């Protein structure tokens, strides 16, 4: 396995293929996350990490609750399904371009082995932009929540498929204690019901719930997944459509199905004009404001 601290261009990252143990991808990624936590905590205990936590950041739920379908613009260099996506030497500059185009928030992949990310990316982005920053990674331990807070993030990603009910609830509580929000990610109605129960148990006042259109077993995208799941999301949740957004038509489709926001990664990291492309997506979301059934807190 690559070192957790390996740089963004150490070694080749081949795209995952069906039949190449893709069904074990999530289990592998979570195991690697546990290893990174153990290594980091050995160098810096949780108490020291909490003591160095950054000041509170803007609210993700607030940012996504403006009229229209908002855009969360993502920064990632690679993905398990596509391999290398983009050479991004200056994460801060890319994030500023997203915000100049109208992005309501910036998502930063910090996972090193499959996405070529790092916490350093989250730190420089949080320092560079005034909008909420989402730490996107495989969170399995409270330590990672406080890493996100120290890096200046506003929110963390919690993947329901990767966590049992007790751990999901504990991480939601820990996020609230750290002054962070959580984007709780589901893939089907059963996970949506699990998310609703955990959010209620953790007394999260205004949940942000994402529906990822990408199947974690095959890594393929089902564009109908959001519409199939949206009614199962918790009442009052800010609903986010994740994966498979590649242009204005996809934004309008998500808004019509009830999305308050879309999370866009691959499409934006590959475009040579990120600010202009974000602006196109934002305009599509704004034009959907009157007709969309976007769920608002």
Buried (B, 14 or more C-beta within 10 A) or exposed (E): EBEBEBEBEEEEBEEBEEEEEBEEBBEBBBEBBEEBBEEBBEEEEBEEBBEEBBEEBBBBBBBBBBBBBBBBBBBBBBBBBEEBBBEBEEBBBBBBBBBBBBBBBBBBBBBBBBBBBBBEBBBBBBEBBEBBBBBBBBBBBBBBBBBBBBBBBBBBBBBBBBBEEEBBBBBBBBBBEBEBBBBBBBBBBEBBBBBBBBBEBBEBEBBBBBBBBBBBBBBEBBBEBBBBBBEBBBEEBBBBBBBBBBEBEBBBBBBBBBBBBBBBBBBBBEBEEBBEBBBBBBBBBBBBEEEBBBBBB
